[in-house]
Amino acid sequence: MEGPDESGAAEWKRFGEGSVERLMLAALGDRLGTSLRPRQLLLAGGVRVEVEGMDAAGAIVVQLVANQGSYRSSYRNKVMADMFKLLWLRAAAPKVERAAVVVSAVTARALNGWVAVAAADLGVEVYLFDGTTVVPLHAQS
């Protein structure tokens, strides 16, 4: 991994002030005791990839699934795609040690059955965002 883009110029470009995604990152950062921001990584071979959250050390990568309204089956696909991306980054980016997905109450339904077991077995931390704070999803069971 070449490292995160340290320019900081477009740090919050993706998530506006007060957006659900920005609130999710702030809540997870508070829980983990570190600041999390959207980042673009440059991997070996010139591959660029964006993550919705990363700490300054590049050790924690985060994806957010903030869907609201009624649950749709496509949310499950988003959760699984984000977990796949995080697992790949943990293998492809040497500094990455932790991978986390933060879900809204609506998208938490996507983490039932084998999907929840797979996340736990593969070491993907899953957090539920309640609008203010995050808690580990398994704590809600």
C-alpha positions, 0 to 999 in steps of 0.5 A: 500500500502506498498509503492514504491520500494525505492532502485532506482537501476533499476529506468530507466531500462525500458526506455533507455536514449533518449527513447520516454517514458523517454522523455514523463515522463520528459515532464510531470514532467516538466509540473507538477513540479515534477520528475517522474520515473518508479516504482514498487509498493507493494500493500496489499497482496503482489501484485506487480505492475509496473507503467511507472511513479510515483512521489517520494511522490507516489501521481501521477501515470502515464502510457505512450502510445508512439506508433509511425507509423500508427494507429492500433485499438489495440492502443485503447485497450492499452489506455483503459487498462492503464486507467483501471490500473490507476483507480484501483491504485487510489483505491488500493494505498492510497497515489495515488491521481492523474492518468495520461496517456500520449499519442503520436500523433498517439495514441491520435486517441484512445481517441475519443468518449466515451473513452475521455468522460469516461477519463474525467468523471473518473478523468484520466488526458490525455496529448498529447506528441508532441516530446518535451512537453505535453499539456492536450489533450482537449486543442488540440480540 
